[in-house]
Amino acid sequence: MAHLLAMVVEGVGGFVKTLWALQERRWSYTFDAVASAAVSVTMALVLCLLSIRTSYRHRRGDMLFASF
C-alpha cells in the first residue's frame, strides 16, 4: 500500500511539474509576442515622425528659397 501511494504521489508530482513548465512556456511566448509588437509599433512611430520632420524641412526650405 505504501509503495502504491508513493507511486501516486510521484505521478502527481510529475504532472504538476509538467503543467508548471507548460505555463511558464506560455508566459514566455506571450511576453515575446508582446515585446515584438511593442518594438514594431515603436519603430513605426519613430519612422513616421522622422518622415514628417524630413517632409517639413523640405517644405520649409522651399519656402525660404521662394521668398528671396
Secondary structure by P-SEA (a helix, b strand, c coil): caaaaaaaaaaaaaaaaaaaaaaaaaaaaaaaaaaaaaaaaaaaaaaaaaaaaaaaaaaaaaaaaaac
